[in-house]
Amino acid sequence: MWRVTADTYFWSMSLGLADPMLWFFWIMIFLFGCCWGSFLNVCIWRLPRGESVCNVPSHCPKCNHEIRWYDNLPLLSYALLRGRCRYCREPITPRYVVVEFLTGLLFLGAFLKVEFSGQPPSVLPLYFLTIMLAVATAFIDARHRIIPDALTLPALGLGAALSIAFPSSWGAETSYGAAALHTLLAGGVTGGGLWLFARLGRLWFRREALGLGDVKFMAATAVLLGLPGAFFTLLAGSLLGTIAGLVLALRRKRKLRRIAIPFGPFLALAAVLWLFLGELLLDWYLTLIHLK
């Protein structure tokens, strides 16, 4: 994958801060992300319940009344309705506005990174898809302790197609054949290796060592961010999950092995960290071990 240096990124970004047209375009990208965040809210609510995200119109989950388009505008409608359904006046969970704002902010951040780092525009769809996968996974797994196949498998397939269709996302001189090889290798090694680990862990420990939803999430992450990104996501996600488990065990005064926490939110956070800081972290690591 392409690499970014901190000096180049921040110096280039500072040059664009005075351009009003850029500010307008950035606002449009933020709003574009908010619209996708609105779609993610539908996924977060419906996928764990086995409901279609396409065939059923948006409706209030409490009174089941169909939501009109003017009550479904990202961020704005929540503020105008003061966080309540127009028809039954029941409170609307703040999660809706949080997901919309977070997705918009991450979309804008990914766009700024590509714009000012010299990366090819072809990586932007991969970044957007990574953000959508991470946000939906974090909220669904935190609440329901599952990562639905209807979330990970489309991300895996679409990510693989985009990675092959835009070889420049793997490097400036990458051909279609090399991009296909990189994509299949990244997804196969990550998904296959973790599936084997999950199976052996279940046989060895007599309990689930890694959920298949986590395995599919990691395979999708590998085709979207490459093998280094997948390795970092797994390593950092495990570290963050362990720290959270230790804190929870201390608070509840229980043994760590008796604490069960969802792994997906920590993998999602680690994937987003790599998306924004991965090249800088890799640059720092290579300098640390004197390979650069």
Buried (B, 14 or more C-beta within 10 A) or exposed (E): BBBBEEEEBEEBBEEBEEEEEBEEEBEEBBBBBBBBBBBBBBBBBBBBEEEEBEEEEBEBEEEEEEBEEEBBBBBBBBEEEEEEBBBEEEEBEEEBBBBBBBBBBBBBBBBBBBBBBEBBEBBBBBBBBBBBBBBBBBBBBBBBBBBBEBBBEEBBEBBBEBBBEBBBBBBEEBEEEBBBBBBBBBBEBBBEBBBEEBBEBEEEEEEEBBBBBBBBBBBBBBBBBBBBBBBBBBEBBBEBBEEBBEEBBEEEEEEEEEBEBBBBBBBBBBBBBBBBBBBBBBBEEEEEEEEE
